[in-house]
Amino acid sequence: MAQIAKIESHAELKSSAEKFYGFFKNNMSSFVQMFPQIFKNFEVVGGGEIRAGSVTKWTYDIGEGVMAAKIKIQALDDGNTSITFLVFEGDLLKVYNSFKAKLQLTKAGNGGSIVKWTLEFEKANANSPDPKIYAEQAIKVSKGIDAYLGRA
């Protein structure tokens, strides 16, 4: 049986943990306009706001062609400024038996924050690559949001 593996990526942000987390949580639908090269479509299945248990549908392209995923917001922790996403349907599960991503923000000494993305995955087979490209894109999007918040 394959093992669950983890990769982590971090970046320092100028935005406070609360500001970044609040924007990320409340504005996922705007990612299509903010990052059209990556995100092609986003919707909350059944409508409504993002909350624990919400199911979202994403269409995206990270350089490997347009892909789709249904993702459940598994946990939303306002106190710890973290969101856990669980992929339960879509193209990604052709490469991985399971895939979970966690966004965690912590305060930094300069009034900014540190964003940490943790990807937990189980490869579908020995030829499945580590999902480094997903970690890289998560940091790219995080830095883009941080730059936007600096201008807002």
C-alpha positions in Angstrom: 0.0 0.0 0.0 1.3 3.5 -0.9 2.2 5.9 1.8 0.8 9.4 2.4 3.5 11.9 1.5 3.8 15.6 2.3 5.5 18.6 0.8 5.5 22.1 2.2 6.1 25.5 0.8 6.5 28.8 2.6 6.6 32.5 1.7 6.9 35.7 3.6 4.0 38.1 3.0 3.7 41.8 3.7 0.0 41.4 4.5 -1.1 40.5 8.0 -2.2 36.9 8.6 -5.8 38.1 9.3 -6.0 40.3 6.2 -4.7 37.6 3.9 -6.8 34.8 5.4 -9.9 37.0 5.3 -9.4 37.9 1.7 -8.5 34.3 0.6 -11.6 32.9 2.4 -14.0 35.5 1.2 -12.8 36.1 -2.4 -12.0 32.7 -3.9 -14.4 33.5 -6.7 -12.3 36.5 -7.7 -9.3 34.3 -8.4 -10.5 33.7 -11.9 -10.2 37.4 -12.7 -7.0 37.9 -10.7 -5.2 34.9 -12.1 -6.8 34.1 -15.5 -3.6 32.3 -16.6 -4.2 29.7 -13.9 -7.9 29.7 -12.9 -10.5 29.3 -15.7 -13.6 28.8 -13.5 -14.7 28.6 -9.9 -18.0 28.0 -8.2 -19.5 27.0 -4.9 -21.7 24.0 -5.7 -25.2 25.0 -4.6 -24.1 28.6 -4.2 -23.6 30.3 -0.9 -20.5 31.3 1.0 -17.4 29.4 1.7 -17.6 27.5 5.0 -16.5 24.1 6.4 -18.3 21.5 4.3 -18.7 23.7 1.2 -18.1 21.9 -2.1 -16.3 23.9 -4.8 -15.6 23.2 -8.5 -12.4 24.5 -10.0 -11.2 24.5 -13.6 -7.5 25.4 -13.8 -4.3 25.2 -15.9 -0.9 25.0 -14.2 0.9 24.3 -17.5 -0.3 20.7 -18.1 -3.6 21.5 -19.8 -6.9 22.5 -18.5 -8.0 20.3 -15.5 -11.0 20.2 -13.3 -11.5 19.3 -9.6 -14.3 19.1 -7.0 -12.8 20.2 -3.7 -14.5 20.1 -0.3 -13.5 22.8 2.3 -12.7 20.2 4.9 -11.8 22.7 7.7 -12.0 26.4 8.1 -10.3 27.6 11.2 -10.6 31.4 11.7 -8.7 31.2 15.0 -5.7 29.5 13.4 -6.1 31.3 10.1 -6.1 28.0 8.2 -8.1 26.4 5.5 -8.0 22.7 4.5 -9.1 21.6 1.1 -9.8 18.0 0.1 -9.9 17.0 -3.5 -12.5 14.3 -3.9 -13.2 14.3 -7.7 -11.4 15.3 -10.9 -8.3 15.0 -13.0 -5.9 15.2 -10.1 -7.2 11.9 -8.7 -6.0 10.1 -11.9 -2.4 10.8 -10.6 -3.0 10.6 -6.9 -5.2 8.3 -4.8 -5.8 11.2 -2.4 -4.9 14.9 -2.3 -5.3 17.4 0.5 -4.0 21.0 0.7 -3.8 23.1 3.8 -3.2 26.9 3.8 -1.9 28.2 7.2 -0.9 31.7 8.1 1.2 32.8 11.0 2.1 36.2 12.2 5.6 37.5 11.4 7.5 40.1 13.5 7.2 42.8 10.9 3.4 43.0 10.9 3.3 40.7 7.9 2.8 37.0 7.9 4.2 33.6 6.7 2.0 31.6 4.4 2.6 27.8 4.6 1.1 25.4 2.1 1.1 21.7 3.1 0.2 19.2 0.4 -0.6 15.6 1.5 -1.0 13.1 -1.2 -0.8 9.4 -2.0 0.6 8.6 -5.4 -1.6 6.5 -7.7 1.5 4.6 -8.9 5.3 4.7 -8.9 5.2 7.0 -12.0 3.1 9.7 -10.3 5.3 12.8 -9.8 5.5 14.7 -6.5 3.0 17.6 -6.8 5.8 20.3 -6.6 4.1 22.3 -9.4 1.0 22.7 -7.2 3.1 23.9 -4.3 4.8 26.4 -6.6 1.5 27.7 -8.0 0.1 28.0 -4.5 3.0 30.3 -3.5 2.7 32.2 -6.8 -1.0 32.9 -6.1 -0.3 33.8 -2.4 2.3 36.3 -3.5 -0.1 37.7 -6.1 -2.8 38.1 -3.5 -0.3 39.8 -1.1 0.7 42.3 -3.9 -3.0 43.0 -4.5 -3.6 43.6 -0.8 -0.7 46.0 -0.7 -2.3 48.1 -3.4 -5.9 47.8 -2.1 
